[in-house]
Amino acid sequence: MTLVDWVLATLAVSLGATLQGSVGFGLGILGAPLLMLIDPRLVPAPLLCAALTLTILLTHRERRSVVLRDLKWALAGRLVGTVAGAAALTALSGGKLELTLGVLVLLGVAMSASGLHLPVTPRVLMGAGALSGFMGTTVSIGAPPMALVYQRSSGPRIRGTLSAYFVVGVILSLVGLSVVGRFGTAELVLAVSLLPGILIGFVASRHTSGFFDRGYTRAAVLVLSAATGLVVILRQLV
């Protein structure tokens, strides 16, 4: 990766980290497509590994808003989805897989925007966690299913609970990628190169999260989730 590529990657990651620190997710949505254009090697494992640092920092910052009782169900689903995602990487066509996931996200956004609100129950959390694990492992963007479940929650609850969920979830995805040979020393070195952008975004989000907490969190979740689906689809069609 050249110096210019590194500067561009740092900018992309810092913007994504600022977004995630403000809303609860967004690093994968903004960062993954841009990093794919800069250097495809940066996705999925290096970005996921760098994201682990961000989620740990955010979990500590929002620790008073984490809903621990929800995590066990969501993480159980995440484990199942991670295994399925790792298997899909070795067995399915990447293009068809991404198109399917993009359509699923857009359907979820459409249902949410129509007024449908799923209760935060163990079954719903497990289902969202499974889809999140599958998407996170295959395309580095696993936030929307979980974010849509919490869309009517307060900003701190979304940021705290999603961050705690992602700490364990990202580790599971990295283990899955390692098992199938997609995460090793080379990916770890690339992940370290992304850390400056992660730290810049985390610090910046301290000053931007308050804006979204003024009643804009749900709108941000729906817009970002829709953007995710479109990005995943366009990445294959363009």
N, C-alpha and C positions, 0 to 999 in steps of 0.2 A: 504494500500500500504506500503510495507516494505521500509527500507532505501535504499536497493540495487535497488528496483524497481524505487524509486524516482530519484536516481542518473542516472539510465538508461533513464528514461523519460526526465529528464532535458537535457541530452546529445542529445537525439533525437530531442527535441523541439529546442534546440539551433542551431543545424545543419539546421533544416528546416527554422528557422527564419533568419539565415544568408543567405540562398538561396533566401528566399522571399525578403529580404532587398536588394539583389543584382540584381534580375531579375524582381521582381514584384509579384511573386507567388512562391509556393514551400513548404510552411509549411504543408499544408494538404497532399501533395503528399508524402513527406518524413516522416512527423510526424505521420499521421493517421495509416499507416500499422504497424509501429514500436510500437506505443502506443497500438494498438489492441493486439499485442503479449505480451506486458508488463502487461497491465491491460485493458480489454475491456471497463471498466467503463469510461475510459478517452475519448472515442469517442462515439457520435459526439459532445455533448453539451460542455463538459469541454474544448476540444481543440478549438472549435469555440469561446468560451468565452475568452480564453487566446489569441486567434488570434485577437480579437477585440482591445486589447491593442497594439499589433504590428501594426495593420493597422492605428490606430490613430497616432502613432509615425511616421510612414512612410509618412502619408499624410501631416503631419506638415513639415517633412524634405524636401519633394518633392513638396511642395505646389505651387511653381512657374510653375510647369509643368502639373498641373491638367487641363484637358479640361472639363470645367463645362458644356458646351452645350451638351456633349455626355451623361452625367450622368442621366438626366431625362428620356431618352429613355431606357437606360440599367436598371435603377432601376424600371421602370414600368414593364419591363419584369421579373425582379427579384421577384417582389411581386407576380406575377402570378405563377412563378415557385416554390416559397416558399410554397404557398397554396397547389399546386399540390403535392409537395414533402411531406408535413406534412400529407396529406390525404393518400399518397402512403405508408407511414410508418405503418399506421393502417390497410391497406387493402390488400397489396401485399406481396408476398414472398420476403424476403430480398435478397436471393441468385439470383433469376431470375432478380430482379431489378438491382443489381450491375452488373451482366453480360451484360445486355442491355446497361447500361450506359458506361461500359468499351468499348464495341464495337463501340458505337457512338463516343467516344473520338478518338479512333484509326482511324475511318473513316474520322473525321475532320482533323487529322494530315496528313493522306494520301492525302487528297485533297489539303491541304496547301503545302505539299512537292512537289506535282506534278506541282505547279506553279499557282494554282487557288488562287486568292486573292479577297476576298469579300470587297466591298467598305464599309467604315464606315458610313452607312446611318442609319436613325431612325429605319427602319424595321430590318436591320441586328442586330443593337444594342439591340432591344427588343427581338429578337429571341435568341441571345446569352445570354442575361440577364435571360430569362426564363429558359433555359437549365442550366445555372449556378446556379440559385436559387434552381432548382430541385435537382441537384447533391450536392450542398452544404448542403442542409437540410437532404438528405437521407444518404450520405456517407462521409460528411465533406470535400469533394474535389470539389470545385465549380469554380476554376480558369480557367481551360483550354478553355472553350468556349469563354470567354472574351479575354483571352490572345491571342488566335488564330486570333481574329479580329484585334488586335493591333500589330501583329507580325512584321510588317514592320515599326513600329514607333520607335522613339529613346528610349533608355533605360530610361531616366528621365520621358518621357511622359507615358511609360508603367507603371513604378513604381508609379508615382503620381496619374494617373487616375484610375488605378486598386485599389490602396489603398483607395482612396476616395470612390470608388464604394463599396469596401468591408466593409467599416465602416458601411454604411447603410444596405448593404446586409446581413452582419453577424447578425446585430440587428434583421432584419426581420426573419432570420432563427431561432434565439434563441426564438423569440416570438412564432413562429410556433411550435417549440419543446416544449415550455412551455404549449401551448394550448393542446397538445396531451400527456402531462405528462412526457416528456422526459428531462425537465430542471427544477431543483429546487435547494434547499439548498445543497444537497449532491453533485450535479454536480458543483455548484459554489465553494465549498470548494476544490474540485479536480482541478478546473481551477486555483485557487490561487496557488496551488502547482506547476503549470507549469510556472508561471510568471518569476522565475529566468532564466529559459532557454530562454524565450522570450527576456528578457533584454540583455542577453549575445549575442544572435544572432543579435539583432538590433545594438549593438555597433560594433560587428565584421563586419557587412555588410557595414559599413562606409569605410572599407579598401578593400573590395572585389568588390563593385559595379563598380569601375572604370575599372576593367578588362573586364567585360561584355560589357561595353559601347564602347569598341574598335572594334565593329563590330560583336560581338558574341551574341548579344541579340536574334536575330531571331532563330539562331541555338539552343540556350538554351531553347527558348519557345517551339520549335518543339520536342526536345529531352525530356523535362520535361512533355509535354503533352502526348507524346507516353508512357512514363514511367507510367503516371497516369492510362491510359487505361489498360496497362499490369498488373499493381499492383491490380487494381480493379477486373480484370478477374481472376488472379491467386489466389487472396484471397478467391475466391469461389471454384476454381478447385483443389487447393492443400489440 
